[in-house]
Amino acid sequence: MRFAERVLDDAKIRASYGVTGNQSIGNYDYLYAYTPNLVYDGIGGLVPARLGTDDLRWEQIVQKNLGLDLSFLGSRITATVDLYDKVTDGILSNFQVAKELGFNSVRRNIGTVTNRGIEIALSGDIIRMRNFRWNSGFNISINDNKINKLSEGRPYIQNGLWLMSEGGSIGDLVGFKFIDIFPYDESNAFTPDWKQLNPVFENGIFQSYTLNGETYHGEILQKKLPNGMPFRGGDINWEENPETRNGVIDYDDRMLMGNALATTTGGLNTNLTYKNVSLFFSFYFSFGNDIYNWAEYFRNTFKLVGATPAPNVIHNIWRKQGDIALYPRPYDDVYENSRYANSFYLEDGSFIRLKDIRLSYDLPSSITEKLKVTGLNIYGYSQNLLTWTNYTGLDPEFTSYDPIQIGEDRGRYPRQREFGIGLTVNF
């Protein structure tokens, strides 16, 4: 009790409940729209411009919060903890429709989503002296996302990448799972329980197969395309969905590859002050999300799109029988070695970024009084100076146009690195 009296100054418990709406539907999105831009045989006409949704409505967000505010050591240190439960009903998204309708998507309320998590914030003076002060703040947020209900009542895939399923999560990414490249034509050989066999050659001539170091004499199966053609040397060895395993690589073999939502985000800021000199810097971090590097996938498909493959691809591509390669043979419209989407281009999107750094100097009063001002501050700053990440794209931090279709990097221009100097004068 005495310890609490010396250390803990104040403690508050907060609780809140609220219902809000999101009206970002767009003007008249619920109506069918036509545009008069078609002329045939000199007679004007109308062309369908947008599919309507008669029952389109606002999102409804129900949020519950439970918080705790603490103050220590004469308010020198403060701490805040928040638990939240946020349910979004009727979440708005562009719902993919059959291409026979002449449209790619329609605006719809697709389901109900829950976000639960915890947010923690700490701030205070680590050192407080006459001429030196060190103030710092730290915050972290851990979030769990879950799809409770879908309006369709069944799982579906949006634009070939995003899986929407009850019990799943926003940002679930599906695709074909990459294992490796078949070095030889004969490398496409498996036992009836789909264990891969090792081909044995003598003087470049195939002799037999081995399994676990011993010669294999049993039945041999091959992975094939839906048209019955077996994969060759230089083709990708795709993983089969164990629920539909039949030796044929088709759309049923798409599986969950990862998730684009970060599980943990937060930041750290620090301000160091010595007499009239101050140094401030802040970090931002994001962990636990995956990114589908579409930009890299696109440039390495070897299709007639005017994209130059990366140098790493050119130097590590399969060229001849026996090559242990990282990338498959090019020009594969038949064998589909550039399937979209596939796990080869799925990357860890976690990063730590030094977002802001600022060094400033307050001129002493002896100078400001002569200049007839009350304060004069000279400073230099930089933004987005450094980023630590394993992601190979331009920038692991980017926004998406659709709240459902997240985590696909189409080569957006990265956040600019900025430097500057400035002067602040108070009169």
N, C-alpha and C positions, 0 to 999 in steps of 0.2 A: 504494500500500500504506500509506504514511504517512497519506494522507487517510483511508483506511478506519479506521486505528487511532485517529485523532482524532475521527471522526464516528460510525462504526458500533460500537455496544457489543455487540450480540448479534444472532444470526440463527438461526432454527430453521425446519426444514422438517417439516411434518406430513402424514401420509397416513392415511386411514381408510376402512373398508368396513363396511357394516352392512345387515342385513335386518330390517325391522320390519313390523308389521301394523297395520291399522286395523280395529277391531272395531265401529265405529259403524254397525252394521247396523240396530239396533232390535230390540226383543224379539219373537222369533218371526216376523220378517219373511219367512222362507222358507216359512211355513205359510199355507195358505188359512184365512181366518177368517170366521166367521159370527156374527151377533148376533141374539138372540131378542127382537126388538122389533116383530114384525108379528103382528097379530091379524086374522083373517078369519073372519067368521061365528061369532065366539066361540071360535075355535080358534087357539091360539098356533102360531107358525111361526118359521122362521129366514130371515134375509136375509144374502146375501153382504156381507161388510164389507171384505175385502181379498183381492187376488190373491196367490198364493204363487209362489215361485220355488224349485224343488226343488234347483237347483245353486248357490244363492246362497252366497258365501263371503267371507271377509275380504279386504280389499285387502292386497297384498304390496308393500312399498316397498323397493327396493334402491338404496342411496345410496353413491356414492364421492366422497371429498373429497381435495383436495390443497391444503395451506395453507402460507403463509410468514409468520413473525412476525419483525419487525425492531424494534430499539431503537436510538435515536440520542442523541448528546449527553448522556451520563450518564443515560439513561432519561427525558430531558426530552420526547422525542417518540417515539411508538410507531406502528407501522404493521402492519396485518394484511391479507393477501390470501388469499382462498379461492376455489378453483375447484370447482364441484360438478356432479355428474351424478346425477340422481334419476329412477328409473324406477318408476312406479306401475302395477302389473299388477292387473287386475280392479277398476278404479276404480268406486266405488259411486255410483249416481245413480238418480233416478226416471225410468224409461224410458216414454215415451208409447206408449199402446196404442190400438187401434181403439175408438171410442166405442161400437160395438155390444156390447162386452163389459160395458158398464155402469160402467166405471172410466176414470179419466183416465190413470193411470200404474201401473207396477209397479216394485218395487225390484229392480235388476239390477246385475250386473257388466258394464259396457258396453264395456270395452276397456283398452288400455295407453297410457299417456301418459308422455312424457319431459320433464323440466325441466332445462335446462343453463344455467349462468351463472357470473357472477363477483361476489364481494362484496369491497369494499375499505373499510377503516376506518382513519382517522387520528385521533390525539389527542395532546395535549401542551400544554405551557406556551409560549405565543407570547411573553409578556413575564413575567419573573420578577424583581421588584425588592423592596426592603425593605418598602415600604408599598403596593405595587401589584402585582397579579398578574392575568394574562389567560390563562385556560385555555379551550381549545376542542376540540371533537371533530366529525368529519365521517364519514359513512358513505354508501355508494352501492351499489346492487345492480342488476345488469342481467341479465334473465332471458329465455330463449327457450323457448317451449312448443311441443310437437309431439305430435299424436296418431299413434301408431305403428300401432295395430291396433284395429279395432272387432269386437265379438263378432258383429255382424250381417254384417260383411264388405262393407257398402255404405254410402254416405253417407245421412244422414237429417236431418230438421229437427225439433227439439224445440219444441213449443208455438209454432210459427210464427215463431220468431226466431233460435234457436241452431242453427247448422249443425255437425254432427258428421261429419267426413270424414277418412279416412286421409291423412296428409300435411298436414292442416290444423292448427288450434290450438283449444284450449279457449277459449271466448269469441268465436268467429267469429259475427258477426251478419249475417243475411241479410234481405232485404226488397226492396220495390219502390223504384227510384231515381227521385227527383223531379227534373225538369228545370225546368219553369216552369208558368205558367197560360196556356191558350189565351185570348188577348184576344177573338177573334171566333170564330164558328162556322167561318168560312172559314180560320182559322189552322191548323186541322187538315188540312194539305195537305203532301204530301211527294212527292219524285221517286222513281222505282223503286229507287234506291240509298239512299233514306230521308234525303235532305237536305231540311230544312224550307223551304217556300216562303213568300214574303211577300205577303200580299194587298194589293191597291191599291184604294182607294175614292175616289170623287168625289162630293161632296155627300151622303156617307153611303151611296152605292150602290156595291156591289162591281163592279169593272171587270175585273181580271186579276191574274195572279201574276207576281212577279219572282224571279229567282235571281241572286245576285251583281250586282244592279243592272240586269239585262236581263230583258225580258219572256220568260216561259216559256210554251211551247206544247206541251210533252210530256205524257206520261201522269201522272195525279195519283192518289196513294194516300192513304188515311186510316188512322189508328189507330182500332181498334174494340174493343168489348167482345166476350167470347165469344159473345154472342147476336147479334152482327152490327151492333149500334147504334154509330155513330161518336161520338167525343167531341165535345162542343160548346164554345162559348165559355164560359169560367168553369170548365171541367174541367181536371184536372191532365194535363199532358203527361208521361207516364211514359216512362222510357228502356226500350228493349227489350233483352232478352238477345241479344247478337249470335249466339249459338249456336243460338237457336230463333226468329230473326226472321221473322215472318210477318204483321205488322201487327195481331195480336190480343194484347191485354194480358191475360195470365192468369197462373196460378201458376208457369208455366215461366219467367216473366220476373223472378222473384226472383233477386237476385244478391248477392254478398258486399258488405256495406256498410262493415264495419270490424271491430274486435276490442275486447273489453271488458277484456282483460288489460293492465295497465300494463307497459311494457318496462323502465322505469327508476324506481326508488324510492330514497328515502334520507332523511337528516336532517342537521341542523346544530345543535349546542348550544354555547353560550358562557357562561362564568362570569367576570365582572369583579369583582375585590375590591380595594377601597381602604380600608385600615385596617380599621374595623369594619363597613363598608358593603359589601354584596354584591348584584350584579345578575345574575340568571340568565335566559336565554331559550333556547328551542329551536324549530326549524322542522322541518316534515315536508313532503316533496314527492313527487309522483307524476306521471309523464309517459308519454304514449304510448297511453292507453286511450280508448275511445269509450263513451259512455253513450246508451242509448235512453231518451229522456225520455217514458216512457209517461204520466206524470201530465199533461204538457202535451198530448200526443196525445189523451188521454181527454177533457179539458175542452173541446177544440176540435173535436170530431166533430159537434156540432150534432144529436145524437140525444137521444131523450127519456129522459135519465138524470139530469136535475136539475143538470147541470154548467154553470156560467156561463162562456162563452168569455172569453179574455183580452182586455183593452181593445185591445191591438195587433191582434188578429184582427178585432175589430169595425170598426176604423178602416181596415183594409187588405184587406177582403174584396172579392171580385168581385161587382159588382151589375148591370152592364149591358154590352152589346156595346161593345168597345173599351177597357174598363178594363184598365190595367196593374196587376195586383194581386199581392199576396204570398200570399194565401189563396184557395182555390177557393170556388165557390158552395156554400152550405149545403144541407142536406136532400138528400143524394145517395145514398140507399140503392140506387138503380138504377145510377148511374154510378161508384160506389165511389171517391169522392174522399178518403175517410177510410180507405184500405186500411191494415191492420196486417200487417207493420210497413213503414214507409217511411223513406227517408233524410232527409226533411225534419225529422224529430224526432231525428236522430242528431247528437250534439254531442261536442265534444272535452272529455274528462273530466279533463284535466291540471290540477293545482293546486299551489300552495305555501301552507302554513298555518303561522301563528304559533301553535303549540300551547300553549306554557307560557311565562309570564313571572313572575318572582318577585323582589321587592326586599326585602332583609332587613337588619337592624341588630343587631349584638351589643353589648349594654350593656357598658361597661368594667368591669374587675374591681373598681374602687373602689366601684361601685354594687352589684354582685352580692354582694360580701363583706358589705356592710351588710344586704343582704336575706337573708343566710344561705343562698345558693344558689351552685352552681358555674358556672352559665351561664344567661343570659336573652336570648332572641332574639325580636325583634318583626319580623313580616313581612306583606307584602301580596302577593296573587297574582291572576293571571287565566289562564284556560284558553280555548283556541279564540277568541282575541281577533280575529284578522284572517285572511282567506282571499283569496288572489289567484287568480282563475280566470275563464275565459270561459264556463263552464257557467251556463246560465240557471235551472237548477233550484234547489231549496232547499239542497242540500248535495252536492258532487261525491264525498264520501266516505261510502259506505254499504255495508252487508253484504248478502249474498244468502243465502237459505235453502238453496240447492242449489249445490254447488261447480261444476256445469256451467252452470247457468242464471244467469249473472252479467251485471252491467252494465245491467239494466233498472231504472230509477228509478220506482217506483210512488208517489212522494210521501211517502216515509218522513220522520218528523220529524227535523230536522237536529240535529247535535250541539249541545248547549246551550253558550252562552257563560257562563262562570262567573267571578265576582269574590269575593274573600274577604280577610279579615285574620286573623292568628293570633298566638299567643304560645307559645313553647317554653321550658319551664323545666327545667333540670337540677339535681338535688339531689345 
